[in-house]
Amino acid sequence: MKRSYISVVALFALVILGVSAQPNGEPVPDDLATLLEPMALQEFLADPPDGFFLVDTRTPQEYVDGHIPTAIQIDYRDIGSSPPTDDKDALIILYCRSGNRSNVAAQTLASLGYTQVLDWGGIIDWPFEIVSGSNPE
């Protein structure tokens, strides 16, 4: 009983402090963790580095209905066989509707050896413009 109480308190503290983790359970490096904030990600997307991938892990129809500008679409069920790049050190930020599918996709990429994977969560938390259609822009 005492052990589960301590686990619950520790988990609650992590949530309150906003500490996040990569799919392998390791803490997200500070430079990546800043991108978990919508404003920071929006600013980052204005001038992203080469070799960066923003990936919408929802279905093609959900993507067409509305996605974050510059995102490409790879269904979370297909990301293991069709990752956005062969570069295992490329920065890849994933999102879906609520964060469940992007979490599965992040775990899949981590299991394949990708080192810079960030599960951003869900588009439901994106307060800025979204675009519709099949074009990333």
C-alpha positions as CSV (number, residue, x, y, z in Angstrom):
1,M,0.0,0.0,0.0
2,K,2.8,2.4,1.0
3,R,4.6,1.7,-2.3
4,S,1.6,2.5,-4.5
5,Y,1.0,5.7,-2.5
6,I,4.5,6.8,-3.1
7,S,4.2,6.0,-6.9
8,V,1.0,8.0,-7.1
9,V,2.6,11.0,-5.4
10,A,5.6,10.8,-7.6
11,L,3.5,10.6,-10.8
12,F,1.4,13.5,-9.6
13,A,4.5,15.6,-8.9
14,L,5.8,14.8,-12.4
15,V,2.5,15.9,-14.0
16,I,2.4,19.1,-11.9
17,L,6.0,20.0,-12.7
18,G,5.4,19.3,-16.4
19,V,8.2,16.8,-16.7
20,S,7.9,14.8,-19.8
21,A,9.6,11.6,-21.1
22,Q,10.6,10.1,-24.4
23,P,9.0,6.8,-25.5
24,N,11.9,4.9,-23.9
25,G,11.2,6.5,-20.5
26,E,14.2,8.9,-20.6
27,P,13.5,12.5,-19.9
28,V,13.1,14.7,-22.9
29,P,16.2,16.9,-23.3
30,D,15.6,20.6,-22.3
31,D,16.1,21.8,-25.8
32,L,13.4,19.4,-27.1
33,A,11.1,19.8,-24.1
34,T,10.6,23.5,-24.8
35,L,8.9,22.4,-28.1
36,L,6.1,20.8,-26.1
37,E,4.7,24.3,-25.6
38,P,2.4,25.4,-28.5
39,M,4.0,28.8,-28.9
40,A,7.5,27.4,-28.9
41,L,6.6,24.8,-31.6
42,Q,4.8,27.5,-33.7
43,E,8.0,29.7,-33.6
44,F,10.2,26.7,-34.4
45,L,8.0,25.8,-37.4
46,A,8.5,29.3,-38.8
47,D,12.2,28.4,-39.5
48,P,12.8,24.7,-38.9
49,P,16.2,23.1,-39.4
50,D,16.9,20.8,-42.4
51,G,16.2,17.2,-41.7
52,F,13.3,18.0,-39.3
53,F,9.9,16.2,-39.6
54,L,6.6,17.1,-38.1
55,V,4.4,14.0,-38.5
56,D,0.6,13.8,-38.2
57,T,0.0,10.2,-37.2
58,R,-3.7,10.3,-37.8
59,T,-5.6,8.8,-40.7
60,P,-5.2,10.3,-44.2
61,Q,-8.8,11.7,-44.0
62,E,-8.2,13.3,-40.6
63,Y,-5.1,14.9,-42.0
64,V,-7.0,16.3,-45.0
65,D,-9.7,17.6,-42.7
66,G,-7.1,19.8,-40.9
67,H,-3.5,19.5,-39.8
68,I,-0.7,21.7,-38.4
69,P,1.1,23.6,-41.2
70,T,4.2,21.8,-42.6
71,A,3.1,18.4,-41.1
72,I,3.4,15.3,-43.2
73,Q,1.0,12.4,-42.7
74,I,2.1,8.9,-41.7
75,D,-0.6,6.7,-40.0
76,Y,0.7,5.5,-36.7
77,R,0.1,1.9,-37.8
78,D,2.4,2.4,-40.8
79,I,5.3,4.4,-39.2
80,G,7.4,1.3,-38.4
81,S,7.5,0.3,-42.1
82,S,7.4,3.8,-43.5
83,P,9.3,6.2,-41.2
84,P,9.7,9.8,-42.3
85,T,13.5,9.3,-42.8
86,D,16.2,6.8,-42.6
87,D,18.3,9.2,-40.5
88,K,18.0,7.8,-36.9
89,D,19.2,11.1,-35.5
90,A,16.8,13.3,-37.3
91,L,14.4,15.4,-35.1
92,I,10.9,13.9,-35.5
93,I,7.9,15.5,-33.7
94,L,4.7,13.5,-33.7
95,Y,1.1,14.4,-33.0
96,C,-2.3,12.9,-33.5
97,R,-5.7,14.0,-32.2
98,S,-5.3,13.5,-28.5
99,G,-1.8,12.0,-28.0
100,N,-2.5,8.3,-27.9
101,R,-1.6,7.4,-31.5
102,S,1.4,9.6,-31.5
103,N,2.6,7.9,-28.4
104,V,2.4,4.5,-30.0
105,A,4.2,5.9,-33.1
106,A,6.9,7.4,-30.9
107,Q,7.5,4.1,-29.1
108,T,7.7,2.4,-32.5
109,L,10.3,4.8,-33.8
110,A,12.3,4.6,-30.5
111,S,12.3,0.8,-30.8
112,L,13.8,1.2,-34.3
113,G,16.6,3.2,-32.9
114,Y,15.5,6.8,-33.6
115,T,17.0,9.1,-31.0
116,Q,15.3,12.5,-31.4
117,V,11.6,11.6,-31.2
118,L,9.2,13.9,-29.5
119,D,5.6,13.0,-28.9
120,W,3.9,16.4,-29.0
121,G,0.5,15.1,-28.1
122,G,-2.7,16.1,-29.8
123,I,-3.9,18.6,-32.3
124,I,-6.7,19.3,-29.9
125,D,-4.1,21.3,-27.9
126,W,-2.9,23.3,-30.9
127,P,-4.4,26.8,-30.5
128,F,-3.2,28.2,-33.8
129,E,-4.1,27.9,-37.5
130,I,-4.6,24.5,-39.1
131,V,-4.7,23.9,-42.8
132,S,-6.9,21.5,-44.7
133,G,-6.1,19.4,-47.8
134,S,-3.3,17.0,-48.7
135,N,-0.6,19.6,-49.0
136,P,1.6,20.0,-45.9
137,E,1.7,23.8,-46.3
